[in-house]
Every structure is written in structure tokens, then in C-alpha cells.
Amino acid sequence: MPNPLVDVPEHIHALLSRLHAESSAQESALSAADFANRTFDEVMQDKFIALDQDKAQFVYQLCRAINAKHVVEAGTSFGVSTIYLALAVAANTSRTGEVGRVIATEYEAAKAAKAREHWRECGEEVLATIDLREGDLRETLQSDLHDIDFLLLDIWTPMALPALKLVQPHMRHGAVVVADNTIGSAEKYKDLLDYLRDPANHFSNMTLPFHNGLEVSVYLPPKSDS
Ligand SMILES: C[S@@+](CC[C@H](N)C(=O)[O-])C[C@H]1O[C@@H](n2cnc3c(N)ncnc32)[C@H](O)[C@@H]1O
């Protein structure tokens, strides 16, 4: 299968393959027994739950297609999908010399520290493109959002709609929202999907047939709202 990440250094390809493999191995090893005596947050504290590699490549391709320069990622974990977003933004801005950034969000301090390690391993271009906001995104996304081109919702499902509502007022016309697992977790995403599909909120929507589904929505407010 062709990989859209062209002109990306070999050490980043190698890192991404390693991180995706670690994430998949962790997820396959998870079972109901893990949750028997521990809370969801306790079990997930050391888990990647990274976006699948084909979805991450698709997200990169989309960000290149729409020339995304200002991106928000709701749910960063160990920073795997963030690397794809940062590579896309860096490539888009390098053509014009403009400044772009990926606003990443993570409330587990240990995960944030590990994410920074991975970004350092990628190199200065990736590291410098990312603004990691540590803490609960319902607070960290309250300010300093401008002209958002792209929002990735890869977060525990109850947080997806609050994240969208915080970012939406700062989205440009034609901004793209991607939400993961919208078929597999359709019930848990009901509030998000109802909101996206309500014509009053001005999104056009498609569910793409990736594993467990991937929702791609485009924000198209009428002139007076944008
Ligand atoms: C599915 S993982 C993100 C995976 C990441 N996008 C990747 O591809 O590597 C979701 C992450 O969201 C974080 N999270 C959950 N609720 C949060 C909140 N309210 N604020 C910030 N981060 C949160 C979790 O700690 C978890 O690491």
C-alpha cells in the first residue's frame, strides 16, 4: 500500500512503525480481567490506544489536502497521531514560511512526558510544531485557539462533544473534524453524532469504512456564522 508520508526521514518511519506495533500489542493483550479490580483510567494510564496506522496516514493525507496549518488534537496519549499531524503542518508551512502549530491535549502527566520523548526522537521540526497543553482539555482548550483548520477527536467518548464545542467557534469555513471509532462506539458517541448531524450545526458528514469507522465532517456555516 502506498504511504502518503513522502519526504519523511527514515528514523521517523521506523519510530512510527515501532510505536504502532507496541500500541497494537497492548490492545490485543487487554481483556475484561484487566478492568476487574481497577478503574478505566487506572488501566489506561500506561496504554497507547494509538490511532490505527492506516487512519493516521489518512489524517496526514487530509491535512496535506486542506493545507492545514492550525490543528487541534483532542487526546494525545504517547503522541503517535500528533507526529502525523505535526509532519503535515510542518510540510504545509514550509512552502510559505508561515508559522503553524498542532495543539495537543493530554491529562496524564506520564503520558505527556513520554509523548515529548517521542517528539524529541523525531527531531526539532516535529517538536517545535507542537504546543502540548497538559491537563483536562475542558480547561486547556478554553483559550488561544485561532483559525483552526483541522480537529482530531481521538479521546474517551464523553470528552469528544465538549472538545468539539470548545473548538468549533474558532474553526474556519471548511475546517475538517475527524472522530475515531464512530461505528464501533456509535452508542457511546451518540451525543457527538447527533450534534454533528443536526443541520443547525452546519456540518456535512461521512462515515468512512475504516476498522470500527472513522467520521469525517466538514464545517460549512452560512456566511453570517463564519
Ligand atoms: C485514544 S487516546 C489518544 C491516542 C493518540 N491520539 C494517538 O494516536 O497516539 C486518548 C487519550 O486522551 C486522554 N484524555 C482523556 N480524557 C482527557 C481529558 N479530559 N483531557 C485531556 N486528555 C484526556 C487519555 O489520557 C488518553 O491518553
PDBQT file of the ligand as one rigid body, heavy atoms in Angstrom, charges set to zero:
ROOT
HETATM    1  C1  LIG A 301      -7.237   7.232  22.414  1.00  0.00    +0.000 C 
HETATM    2  S1  LIG A 301      -6.022   8.021  23.382  1.00  0.00    +0.000 S 
HETATM    3  C2  LIG A 301      -5.219   9.102  22.236  1.00  0.00    +0.000 C 
HETATM    4  C3  LIG A 301      -4.308   8.411  21.263  1.00  0.00    +0.000 C 
HETATM    5  C4  LIG A 301      -3.498   9.337  20.400  1.00  0.00    +0.000 C 
HETATM    6  N1  LIG A 301      -4.350  10.208  19.618  1.00  0.00    +0.000 N 
HETATM    7  C5  LIG A 301      -2.589   8.548  19.485  1.00  0.00    +0.000 C 
HETATM    8  O1  LIG A 301      -2.961   8.261  18.342  1.00  0.00    +0.000 OA
HETATM    9  O2  LIG A 301      -1.488   8.181  19.935  1.00  0.00    +0.000 OA
HETATM   10  C6  LIG A 301      -6.976   9.179  24.311  1.00  0.00    +0.000 C 
HETATM   11  C7  LIG A 301      -6.163   9.977  25.309  1.00  0.00    +0.000 C 
HETATM   12  O3  LIG A 301      -6.984  11.046  25.782  1.00  0.00    +0.000 OA
HETATM   13  C8  LIG A 301      -6.611  11.334  27.110  1.00  0.00    +0.000 C 
HETATM   14  N2  LIG A 301      -7.721  12.061  27.766  1.00  0.00    +0.000 N 
HETATM   15  C9  LIG A 301      -8.918  11.535  28.143  1.00  0.00    +0.000 A 
HETATM   16  N3  LIG A 301      -9.708  12.490  28.678  1.00  0.00    +0.000 NA
HETATM   17  C10 LIG A 301      -8.995  13.654  28.632  1.00  0.00    +0.000 A 
HETATM   18  C11 LIG A 301      -9.279  14.998  29.017  1.00  0.00    +0.000 A 
HETATM   19  N4  LIG A 301     -10.449  15.335  29.584  1.00  0.00    +0.000 N 
HETATM   20  N5  LIG A 301      -8.335  15.947  28.793  1.00  0.00    +0.000 NA
HETATM   21  C12 LIG A 301      -7.138  15.610  28.211  1.00  0.00    +0.000 A 
HETATM   22  N6  LIG A 301      -6.818  14.340  27.828  1.00  0.00    +0.000 NA
HETATM   23  C13 LIG A 301      -7.733  13.374  28.032  1.00  0.00    +0.000 A 
HETATM   24  C14 LIG A 301      -6.334   9.979  27.729  1.00  0.00    +0.000 C 
HETATM   25  O4  LIG A 301      -5.475  10.066  28.843  1.00  0.00    +0.000 OA
HETATM   26  C15 LIG A 301      -5.719   9.222  26.556  1.00  0.00    +0.000 C 
HETATM   27  O5  LIG A 301      -4.318   9.218  26.647  1.00  0.00    +0.000 OA
ENDROOT
TORSDOF 0
